Amino acid sequence: MIDRQSYRKALLLMICVPAMWSMAGIFTRHLDVVRGFEVTFWRSLFAALFVAATLVWQHESRVLSIIRKTGRLGLLSGLMWASMFSCFMLALTMTTVANTLIVDSVSPLLTVFFAWIFLKQKTTPRTWIAIALAFLGMVWMFAGDLSEMHDGRMAGMAVALMVPIAAAANFIIFKKAGQESDFIPTVFLGGFLSALIMLPLAWPLQASPHDIGIMALLGVFQLGLPCMLLIRAARFLSPAEISLLSLLEVLLGPIWVWIGVGEVPSQSTIVGGAIVLLGLILHEVAPLRQSEKKKQLIYSSTSDSER
């Protein structure tokens, strides 16, 4: 049984995760030359180096045994991280941002399906409502930018589909491994494998020292650190909750760019984002209210017995 304090801390951590993910737009707006595959290469490399340094600092000489301890599930999780880090950028080179994000928004639905198949978990009505509102909001945000579905775009969307599949699978893996398992090494594996995959596509490297500095910040604060926080939060949250809260990235991204660069979001982005946010709020507030009601009932019954 998860206590409410641990749950609330995990909820706060999971809100921080997409908030950090969503800052990519601000960082990339300040890049001079580097684009596309090279961004993914440097970002993944710096994320892997940051997580590796953290593991060495925490575990010192035991770091290799900690990595091996994750076992087959850890290797599978690392492959899922690598797929998420790499396929998103690949999809953006083959189709539009709108198409990619719409496909990514099916992650909560896939997560619920995988949880039912592999964990035998049932889904509450409030979760279904939140998923429906989130998907509706995403469509509303990007419907005007959706491209025609010709062969090239469809191939890009097929690649983009690997991102929510890998994300949903990873959330299930975390739950399958249990609360005591330390899966932070899997972020290192994912970053390393992603950098390895991207290097041939990014070669020859053209990044300036200025761009490398920005991508180092991306790798640490926009990728490595939030993914580590997600693993901590996953110990106390359900896969569906993690997947739904991850959608905050799409909601917050335009806000940071608006504040930091002055790009004003469109009306459809604001309305769609509000619908997504409504679904998330309803999903998380409901259990907290139920908990408070239970506390009041317990307090009331205790007071009556004392009388």
Residue frames relative to the residue before (quaternion, step in Angstrom):
aa qw qx qy qz dx dy dz
M 1.0000 0.0000 0.0000 0.0000 0.00 0.00 0.00
I 0.3038 -0.7639 0.5450 0.1646 3.60 -0.81 1.02
D 0.3663 -0.7312 0.5268 0.2317 3.59 -0.79 0.99
R 0.6413 -0.5811 0.3512 0.3574 3.54 -1.17 0.67
Q 0.6252 0.5507 -0.3506 0.4278 3.59 1.03 -0.71
S 0.6591 0.4912 -0.3046 0.4812 3.59 0.95 -0.86
Y 0.6320 0.5385 -0.3252 0.4527 3.56 1.04 -0.81
R 0.6881 0.4817 -0.2912 0.4579 3.58 0.88 -0.90
K 0.6210 0.5214 -0.3421 0.4749 3.59 1.06 -0.69
A 0.6499 0.5063 -0.3101 0.4746 3.58 0.99 -0.85
L 0.6282 0.5365 -0.3292 0.4573 3.58 1.03 -0.79
L 0.6548 0.5043 -0.3039 0.4739 3.58 0.98 -0.87
L 0.6326 0.5239 -0.3258 0.4682 3.59 0.99 -0.82
M 0.6960 0.4877 -0.2768 0.4484 3.55 0.93 -0.96
I 0.5993 0.5192 -0.3645 0.4883 3.59 1.19 -0.36
C 0.6329 0.5336 -0.3251 0.4571 3.58 1.09 -0.72
V 0.5999 0.6080 -0.3579 0.3774 3.59 1.05 -0.76
P 0.7395 0.3695 -0.2634 0.4971 3.67 0.60 -0.95
A 0.5584 0.5852 -0.3998 0.4312 3.60 1.17 -0.46
M 0.6823 0.4521 -0.2798 0.5018 3.60 1.02 -0.77
W 0.6102 0.5475 -0.3497 0.4534 3.60 1.00 -0.76
S 0.7085 0.5177 -0.2640 0.4005 3.55 0.89 -1.02
M 0.5815 0.6052 -0.3741 0.3946 3.61 1.24 -0.17
A 0.3758 0.7480 -0.4757 0.2703 3.59 1.28 0.05
G 0.6257 0.5766 -0.3409 0.3998 3.59 0.98 -0.82
I 0.6548 0.5111 -0.3136 0.4600 3.58 0.96 -0.86
F 0.6719 0.5029 -0.2988 0.4542 3.57 0.89 -0.95
T 0.7132 0.4734 -0.2772 0.4363 3.59 0.77 -1.03
R 0.5747 0.5867 -0.3875 0.4187 3.62 1.15 -0.45
H 0.7158 0.4446 -0.2463 0.4788 3.61 1.18 -0.50
L 0.4490 0.6722 -0.4690 0.3559 3.60 1.23 0.24
D 0.4175 -0.7292 0.4903 0.2313 3.58 -0.99 0.84
V 0.8476 0.1001 0.0173 0.5208 3.56 0.57 -1.20
V 0.6998 0.5291 -0.2907 0.3819 3.54 0.74 -1.11
R 0.0247 0.7909 -0.6089 0.0554 3.57 -1.05 0.85
G 0.8520 0.2931 -0.1397 0.4108 3.52 -1.41 0.03
F 0.8707 -0.0069 0.0236 0.4913 3.52 -0.91 -1.04
E 0.6404 0.5372 -0.3406 0.4305 3.58 1.01 -0.73
V 0.5870 0.5542 -0.3684 0.4611 3.60 1.10 -0.62
T 0.6738 0.4893 -0.2929 0.4699 3.57 0.90 -0.95
F 0.6260 0.5409 -0.3424 0.4453 3.60 0.98 -0.78
W 0.7204 0.4391 -0.2643 0.4673 3.60 0.68 -1.06
R 0.6436 0.5270 -0.3265 0.4489 3.58 0.94 -0.84
S 0.6736 0.4829 -0.2924 0.4771 3.59 0.90 -0.91
L 0.6443 0.5322 -0.3224 0.4446 3.58 0.98 -0.86
F 0.6980 0.4589 -0.2808 0.4727 3.59 0.83 -0.95
A 0.5988 0.5426 -0.3610 0.4655 3.60 1.11 -0.61
A 0.6601 0.5046 -0.3027 0.4670 3.58 0.94 -0.91
L 0.6619 0.5049 -0.3081 0.4605 3.59 0.93 -0.87
F 0.6508 0.5202 -0.3148 0.4548 3.59 0.99 -0.84
V 0.6775 0.4764 -0.2951 0.4764 3.59 0.88 -0.94
A 0.6271 0.5347 -0.3313 0.4595 3.59 1.03 -0.80
A 0.6563 0.5035 -0.3073 0.4704 3.60 0.95 -0.89
T 0.6389 0.5251 -0.3210 0.4616 3.59 1.03 -0.80
L 0.6595 0.5087 -0.3011 0.4644 3.57 0.97 -0.88
V 0.6459 0.5061 -0.3178 0.4751 3.59 0.99 -0.81
W 0.6517 0.5166 -0.3095 0.4612 3.59 0.98 -0.84
Q 0.7079 0.4617 -0.2603 0.4668 3.59 0.98 -0.84
H 0.8344 0.2475 -0.0784 0.4862 3.57 0.82 -1.01
E 0.2945 -0.7959 0.4843 0.2127 3.59 1.32 -0.14
S 0.8591 -0.0733 0.0521 0.5038 3.61 -0.78 -0.99
R 0.6312 0.5556 -0.3323 0.4271 3.60 1.24 -0.30
V 0.3936 0.7724 -0.4507 0.2128 3.59 1.28 -0.08
L 0.6578 0.5095 -0.3291 0.4465 3.62 0.94 -0.78
S 0.6556 0.4963 -0.3142 0.4744 3.58 1.02 -0.75
I 0.6051 0.5444 -0.3487 0.4646 3.59 1.13 -0.63
I 0.6531 0.5004 -0.3128 0.4746 3.58 1.00 -0.82
R 0.6730 0.4928 -0.2962 0.4652 3.59 0.91 -0.92
K 0.6041 0.6002 -0.3462 0.3935 3.58 1.11 -0.69
T 0.5898 0.5805 -0.3764 0.4164 3.61 1.13 -0.47
G 0.3025 -0.8217 0.4501 0.1754 3.58 1.27 -0.32
R 0.8090 -0.2630 0.2041 0.4844 3.53 -1.25 -0.55
L 0.6246 0.5280 -0.3445 0.4608 3.57 1.03 -0.73
G 0.6377 0.5306 -0.3230 0.4555 3.58 1.04 -0.76
L 0.6485 0.5029 -0.3135 0.4777 3.58 0.98 -0.82
L 0.6448 0.5121 -0.3138 0.4727 3.57 1.00 -0.84
S 0.6445 0.5128 -0.3171 0.4703 3.58 1.00 -0.82
G 0.6311 0.5330 -0.3301 0.4568 3.58 1.01 -0.79
L 0.6379 0.5166 -0.3162 0.4756 3.57 1.05 -0.77
M 0.6369 0.5211 -0.3257 0.4656 3.58 1.06 -0.75
W 0.6316 0.5144 -0.3321 0.4757 3.60 0.99 -0.82
A 0.6546 0.5192 -0.3147 0.4505 3.59 0.90 -0.93
S 0.6369 0.5250 -0.3206 0.4647 3.58 1.01 -0.80
M 0.6619 0.5051 -0.3034 0.4633 3.57 0.95 -0.89
F 0.6791 0.4995 -0.2956 0.4494 3.58 0.89 -0.95
S 0.7516 0.4321 -0.2087 0.4526 3.59 0.96 -0.92
C 0.7079 0.5060 -0.2861 0.4013 3.58 0.78 -1.05
F 0.5821 0.5781 -0.3864 0.4215 3.59 1.07 -0.60
M 0.6944 0.4592 -0.2809 0.4775 3.58 0.87 -0.92
L 0.6175 0.5391 -0.3423 0.4593 3.57 1.02 -0.75
A 0.6505 0.5240 -0.3118 0.4529 3.58 0.97 -0.90
L 0.6508 0.5311 -0.3185 0.4392 3.58 0.99 -0.82
T 0.6564 0.4928 -0.3187 0.4740 3.60 1.15 -0.49
M 0.7262 0.4356 -0.2212 0.4837 3.59 1.26 -0.38
T 0.7882 0.0938 -0.0465 0.6064 3.57 1.21 -0.47
T 0.6727 -0.5106 0.3484 0.4067 3.59 -1.28 0.01
V 0.6475 -0.4919 0.4100 0.4132 3.55 -1.33 0.29
A 0.6382 0.5419 -0.3267 0.4386 3.59 0.97 -0.87
N 0.6545 0.5069 -0.3123 0.4659 3.58 0.89 -0.93
T 0.6624 0.5235 -0.3022 0.4425 3.57 0.92 -0.96
L 0.7022 0.4705 -0.2771 0.4569 3.58 0.87 -0.95
I 0.6087 0.5387 -0.3567 0.4605 3.59 1.06 -0.67
V 0.6501 0.4996 -0.3122 0.4800 3.58 0.97 -0.85
D 0.6496 0.5295 -0.3196 0.4421 3.60 0.95 -0.85
S 0.6313 0.5789 -0.3333 0.3939 3.59 1.09 -0.66
V 0.5764 0.5712 -0.3948 0.4308 3.62 1.23 -0.09
S 0.3741 0.7643 -0.4589 0.2554 3.60 1.29 -0.02
P 0.6623 0.4904 -0.3421 0.4515 3.68 0.82 -0.80
L 0.6452 0.5199 -0.3266 0.4548 3.60 0.98 -0.81
L 0.6637 0.4913 -0.3007 0.4771 3.58 0.94 -0.86
T 0.6334 0.5408 -0.3304 0.4441 3.57 1.03 -0.79
V 0.6469 0.5080 -0.3112 0.4759 3.57 0.97 -0.87
F 0.6508 0.5162 -0.3114 0.4616 3.58 0.98 -0.86
F 0.6736 0.4876 -0.2932 0.4718 3.60 0.90 -0.92
A 0.6344 0.5280 -0.3312 0.4572 3.60 1.04 -0.79
W 0.6400 0.5159 -0.3148 0.4744 3.59 1.08 -0.73
I 0.6883 0.4861 -0.2756 0.4626 3.58 0.97 -0.89
F 0.8251 0.3054 -0.1198 0.4600 3.57 0.65 -1.15
L 0.7724 0.3165 -0.1789 0.5208 3.61 1.12 -0.57
K 0.3651 -0.7521 0.4668 0.2884 3.59 1.33 -0.13
Q 0.3797 0.7309 -0.4784 0.3046 3.57 1.10 0.71
K 0.3044 -0.7274 0.5863 0.1857 3.55 -1.05 0.83
T 0.3649 -0.7412 0.5312 0.1879 3.53 -1.16 0.66
T 0.4143 -0.7222 0.5021 0.2339 3.57 -0.86 1.00
P 0.6379 -0.5357 0.3822 0.3999 3.60 -1.17 0.47
R 0.6376 0.5384 -0.3445 0.4299 3.62 0.98 -0.76
T 0.6309 0.5249 -0.3365 0.4617 3.59 1.11 -0.65
W 0.6379 0.5150 -0.3261 0.4707 3.58 1.02 -0.81
I 0.6400 0.5201 -0.3227 0.4645 3.58 1.00 -0.83
A 0.6593 0.5085 -0.3068 0.4611 3.58 0.95 -0.89
I 0.6386 0.5187 -0.3238 0.4673 3.59 1.00 -0.82
A 0.6590 0.5130 -0.3068 0.4565 3.58 0.93 -0.90
L 0.6706 0.4867 -0.2989 0.4734 3.59 0.93 -0.90
A 0.6405 0.5299 -0.3288 0.4481 3.58 0.98 -0.82
F 0.6749 0.4833 -0.2980 0.4714 3.58 0.89 -0.89
L 0.6310 0.5267 -0.3274 0.4660 3.58 1.01 -0.83
G 0.6629 0.5119 -0.3043 0.4538 3.57 0.95 -0.88
M 0.6461 0.5194 -0.3186 0.4597 3.57 1.00 -0.82
V 0.6476 0.5058 -0.3176 0.4732 3.58 0.96 -0.85
W 0.6426 0.5300 -0.3187 0.4524 3.57 0.97 -0.87
M 0.6543 0.5370 -0.3108 0.4324 3.58 0.97 -0.89
F 0.8432 0.2404 -0.0616 0.4769 3.56 0.85 -0.99
A 0.3664 0.7636 -0.4770 0.2349 3.60 1.26 0.02
G 0.6741 0.5167 -0.3000 0.4344 3.57 0.96 -0.82
D 0.7182 0.4347 -0.2442 0.4855 3.58 1.21 -0.47
L 0.4453 0.7031 -0.4619 0.3068 3.59 1.24 -0.08
S 0.3530 -0.7538 0.5208 0.1894 3.54 -0.88 0.98
E 0.6301 -0.5077 0.4122 0.4188 3.53 -1.30 0.19
M 0.4603 -0.7254 0.4557 0.2329 3.53 -1.03 0.82
H 0.1672 0.7697 -0.5990 0.1441 3.61 0.46 1.12
D 0.7763 -0.4164 0.2128 0.4227 3.56 -1.31 0.29
G 0.6633 0.5180 -0.3169 0.4374 3.59 0.89 -0.90
R 0.6697 0.4911 -0.2956 0.4721 3.56 0.95 -0.90
M 0.6392 0.5324 -0.3282 0.4475 3.57 0.99 -0.80
A 0.6261 0.5256 -0.3361 0.4677 3.58 1.03 -0.76
G 0.6451 0.5235 -0.3123 0.4606 3.57 1.01 -0.82
M 0.6661 0.4904 -0.2971 0.4771 3.56 1.01 -0.81
A 0.5977 0.5473 -0.3578 0.4639 3.58 1.15 -0.59
V 0.6454 0.4893 -0.3120 0.4967 3.58 1.04 -0.78
A 0.6390 0.5340 -0.3232 0.4496 3.59 0.99 -0.85
L 0.6044 0.5812 -0.3539 0.4143 3.59 1.09 -0.68
M 0.5673 0.6018 -0.3820 0.4123 3.58 1.17 -0.47
V 0.6013 0.5843 -0.3599 0.4094 3.60 1.13 -0.60
P 0.7228 0.3967 -0.2797 0.4920 3.68 0.69 -0.91
I 0.5960 0.5494 -0.3740 0.4506 3.61 1.10 -0.58
A 0.6812 0.4792 -0.2836 0.4753 3.58 0.91 -0.95
A 0.6435 0.5213 -0.3265 0.4556 3.58 0.99 -0.80
A 0.6657 0.5000 -0.2989 0.4663 3.58 0.88 -0.95
A 0.6466 0.5158 -0.3143 0.4659 3.57 0.98 -0.87
N 0.6490 0.5270 -0.3182 0.4471 3.58 0.97 -0.83
F 0.6445 0.5210 -0.3274 0.4538 3.58 0.96 -0.83
I 0.6436 0.5043 -0.3143 0.4824 3.58 1.07 -0.74
I 0.6229 0.5464 -0.3354 0.4482 3.58 1.00 -0.82
F 0.6374 0.5323 -0.3336 0.4461 3.60 0.94 -0.86
K 0.6824 0.4757 -0.2841 0.4767 3.57 0.93 -0.91
K 0.6291 0.5440 -0.3264 0.4493 3.57 1.03 -0.80
A 0.6721 0.5106 -0.2908 0.4506 3.57 1.02 -0.82
G 0.4421 -0.7117 0.4442 0.3174 3.60 1.14 -0.59
Q 0.6832 -0.5317 0.3399 0.3675 3.54 -1.30 0.45
E 0.6816 0.5224 -0.2929 0.4204 3.59 1.04 -0.69
S 0.5904 0.5943 -0.3673 0.4042 3.59 1.20 -0.34
D 0.2657 -0.7488 0.5899 0.1444 3.55 -1.02 0.90
F 0.0482 -0.8422 0.5363 -0.0256 3.56 -0.23 1.30
I 0.3167 0.7556 -0.5134 0.2553 3.60 1.17 0.37
P 0.6007 0.5600 -0.3799 0.4257 3.67 1.00 -0.61
T 0.5929 0.5861 -0.3787 0.4019 3.61 1.11 -0.50
V 0.5857 0.5526 -0.3776 0.4572 3.60 1.16 -0.48
F 0.6120 0.5346 -0.3334 0.4780 3.58 1.09 -0.75
L 0.6582 0.5061 -0.3073 0.4650 3.58 0.90 -0.92
G 0.6581 0.5193 -0.3060 0.4512 3.58 0.94 -0.90
G 0.6739 0.4917 -0.2962 0.4652 3.57 0.91 -0.90
F 0.6515 0.5199 -0.3104 0.4570 3.57 0.97 -0.87
L 0.6854 0.4774 -0.2859 0.4695 3.59 0.87 -0.96
S 0.6384 0.5259 -0.3277 0.4565 3.59 1.00 -0.79
A 0.6462 0.5082 -0.3179 0.4723 3.59 0.96 -0.85
L 0.6423 0.5313 -0.3137 0.4548 3.56 1.03 -0.84
I 0.6673 0.4987 -0.2921 0.4697 3.58 1.00 -0.85
M 0.7177 0.4783 -0.2489 0.4407 3.57 0.96 -0.92
L 0.5425 0.6692 -0.4017 0.3107 3.60 1.08 -0.64
P 0.6854 0.4614 -0.3235 0.4611 3.68 0.75 -0.82
L 0.6676 0.4989 -0.3023 0.4626 3.59 1.05 -0.73
A 0.7030 0.4653 -0.2590 0.4714 3.59 1.13 -0.67
W 0.5743 0.6267 -0.3747 0.3701 3.59 1.20 -0.42
P 0.5549 -0.2081 -0.8047 0.0350 1.63 -1.93 1.62
L 0.5111 -0.6617 0.4624 0.2952 3.56 -1.03 0.83
Q 0.1458 -0.8246 0.5459 0.0273 3.57 -0.89 1.00
A 0.4223 0.7501 -0.4445 0.2478 3.61 1.24 -0.11
S 0.3732 -0.6966 0.5715 0.2211 3.53 -1.08 0.83
P 0.6708 -0.4695 0.3592 0.4479 3.63 -1.21 0.22
H 0.6097 0.5541 -0.3419 0.4520 3.59 1.08 -0.73
D 0.6867 0.4764 -0.2781 0.4734 3.57 0.90 -0.98
I 0.6326 0.5311 -0.3358 0.4528 3.59 1.00 -0.79
G 0.6274 0.5366 -0.3312 0.4569 3.58 1.06 -0.74
I 0.6603 0.4947 -0.3066 0.4746 3.57 0.97 -0.86
M 0.6882 0.4808 -0.2866 0.4615 3.57 0.94 -0.85
A 0.5603 0.5607 -0.3865 0.4716 3.56 1.23 -0.40
L 0.6395 0.5046 -0.3145 0.4873 3.58 1.03 -0.80
L 0.6225 0.5346 -0.3290 0.4674 3.56 1.03 -0.81
G 0.6854 0.5055 -0.2905 0.4362 3.57 0.83 -0.99
V 0.7126 0.4450 -0.2579 0.4771 3.58 0.98 -0.83
F 0.8342 0.2857 -0.1153 0.4574 3.56 0.52 -1.23
Q 0.7262 0.4038 -0.2566 0.4937 3.62 1.13 -0.44
L 0.7832 0.2834 -0.1588 0.5302 3.60 1.20 -0.36
G 0.7546 0.4250 -0.2499 0.4330 3.60 0.44 -1.17
L 0.7218 0.4561 -0.2550 0.4539 3.58 0.69 -1.13
P 0.6936 0.4609 -0.3177 0.4534 3.67 0.73 -0.86
C 0.6330 0.5190 -0.3480 0.4570 3.62 1.03 -0.66
M 0.6195 0.5217 -0.3357 0.4810 3.59 1.11 -0.66
L 0.6490 0.5094 -0.3115 0.4715 3.59 1.00 -0.83
L 0.6084 0.5589 -0.3479 0.4432 3.58 1.05 -0.75
I 0.6537 0.5130 -0.3161 0.4579 3.57 0.95 -0.86
R 0.6293 0.5157 -0.3326 0.4769 3.60 1.04 -0.71
A 0.6805 0.4918 -0.2889 0.4600 3.58 0.90 -0.94
A 0.6202 0.5885 -0.3403 0.3914 3.59 1.04 -0.77
R 0.5498 0.6194 -0.3977 0.3949 3.61 1.20 -0.34
F 0.8033 0.2905 -0.1179 0.5064 3.58 1.09 -0.67
L 0.6844 0.4322 -0.2868 0.5124 3.61 1.26 -0.04
S 0.5180 -0.6240 0.4795 0.3351 3.56 -1.18 0.52
P 0.6434 -0.5217 0.3770 0.4144 3.62 -1.15 0.41
A 0.6450 0.5268 -0.3283 0.4457 3.60 0.99 -0.80
E 0.6467 0.5138 -0.3218 0.4629 3.59 1.01 -0.80
I 0.6395 0.5227 -0.3263 0.4598 3.58 0.93 -0.86
S 0.6816 0.5030 -0.2847 0.4487 3.56 0.88 -0.98
L 0.6635 0.5008 -0.3049 0.4647 3.58 0.94 -0.85
L 0.6867 0.4801 -0.2911 0.4618 3.58 0.85 -0.93
S 0.5694 0.5955 -0.3818 0.4189 3.60 1.15 -0.51
L 0.5972 0.5895 -0.3590 0.4085 3.60 1.15 -0.57
L 0.4797 0.6617 -0.4382 0.3742 3.59 1.25 -0.20
E 0.5241 0.6407 -0.4073 0.3859 3.58 1.20 -0.48
V 0.6909 0.4727 -0.2795 0.4702 3.57 0.89 -0.95
L 0.6473 0.5226 -0.3090 0.4609 3.57 1.09 -0.71
L 0.7407 0.4357 -0.2296 0.4570 3.58 0.90 -0.97
G 0.5307 0.6682 -0.3983 0.3364 3.59 1.13 -0.62
P 0.7060 0.4413 -0.2854 0.4748 3.65 0.73 -0.95
I 0.6090 0.5602 -0.3594 0.4315 3.61 1.11 -0.61
W 0.6677 0.4928 -0.3076 0.4656 3.61 0.91 -0.92
V 0.6566 0.4992 -0.3158 0.4691 3.59 0.97 -0.82
W 0.6059 0.5480 -0.3384 0.4670 3.58 1.11 -0.70
I 0.7042 0.4573 -0.2595 0.4771 3.58 0.87 -1.01
G 0.7787 0.4093 -0.1963 0.4331 3.57 0.80 -1.05
V 0.8040 0.2556 -0.1136 0.5247 3.58 1.04 -0.75
G 0.4902 -0.6923 0.4139 0.3302 3.58 1.22 -0.31
E 0.4430 0.6686 -0.4761 0.3607 3.60 1.22 0.38
V 0.2693 -0.7960 0.5254 0.1335 3.56 -0.39 1.27
P 0.3982 -0.7217 0.5059 0.2543 3.64 -0.74 0.99
S 0.5361 -0.6316 0.4576 0.3229 3.55 -1.16 0.63
Q 0.6679 -0.4941 0.3682 0.4173 3.55 -1.29 0.29
S 0.6452 0.5227 -0.3272 0.4510 3.59 1.00 -0.79
T 0.6207 0.5345 -0.3369 0.4642 3.58 1.09 -0.67
I 0.6628 0.5030 -0.3040 0.4640 3.58 0.96 -0.87
V 0.6807 0.4794 -0.2950 0.4688 3.60 0.86 -0.96
G 0.6723 0.4951 -0.2991 0.4619 3.58 0.87 -0.95
G 0.6464 0.5189 -0.3148 0.4623 3.57 0.99 -0.82
A 0.6310 0.5321 -0.3285 0.4591 3.58 1.05 -0.76
I 0.6393 0.5180 -0.3229 0.4677 3.59 1.05 -0.77
V 0.6322 0.5179 -0.3233 0.4771 3.60 0.99 -0.84
L 0.6751 0.5025 -0.2906 0.4553 3.57 0.88 -0.99
L 0.6180 0.5467 -0.3394 0.4517 3.60 1.03 -0.78
G 0.6591 0.5135 -0.3071 0.4557 3.56 0.92 -0.90
L 0.6717 0.4972 -0.2956 0.4630 3.58 0.95 -0.88
I 0.6525 0.5123 -0.3183 0.4588 3.58 0.95 -0.84
L 0.6584 0.5084 -0.3113 0.4595 3.58 0.88 -0.91
H 0.6561 0.5289 -0.3103 0.4400 3.57 1.00 -0.83
E 0.7599 0.3961 -0.2157 0.4681 3.60 0.91 -0.86
V 0.6429 0.5329 -0.3337 0.4375 3.60 1.09 -0.62
A 0.5962 0.6169 -0.3605 0.3661 3.60 0.99 -0.80
P 0.7172 0.4261 -0.2937 0.4667 3.67 0.70 -0.89
L 0.6123 0.5471 -0.3560 0.4462 3.59 1.10 -0.62
R 0.6505 0.5025 -0.3100 0.4778 3.58 1.04 -0.78
Q 0.6305 0.5270 -0.3304 0.4643 3.56 1.04 -0.76
S 0.6355 0.5365 -0.3182 0.4550 3.57 1.05 -0.81
E 0.6598 0.5044 -0.3071 0.4648 3.56 0.97 -0.87
K 0.6341 0.5270 -0.3292 0.4603 3.59 1.04 -0.76
K 0.6356 0.5257 -0.3227 0.4643 3.57 1.03 -0.81
K 0.6377 0.5264 -0.3230 0.4603 3.57 1.01 -0.85
Q 0.6548 0.5130 -0.3095 0.4608 3.57 0.99 -0.87
L 0.6481 0.5142 -0.3163 0.4642 3.59 1.00 -0.81
I 0.6480 0.5098 -0.3135 0.4711 3.57 1.00 -0.87
Y 0.6568 0.5116 -0.3039 0.4632 3.57 0.96 -0.91
S 0.6560 0.5223 -0.3016 0.4538 3.53 1.01 -0.90
S 0.6820 0.4795 -0.2932 0.4680 3.58 0.91 -0.89
T 0.6267 0.5330 -0.3319 0.4615 3.59 1.10 -0.70
S 0.6489 0.5193 -0.3087 0.4625 3.56 1.01 -0.86
D 0.6531 0.5172 -0.3114 0.4572 3.58 1.01 -0.85
S 0.6630 0.5075 -0.3125 0.4530 3.60 0.98 -0.81
E 0.6418 0.5285 -0.3259 0.4501 3.57 1.09 -0.74
R 0.6172 0.5419 -0.3435 0.4554 3.56 1.15 -0.57
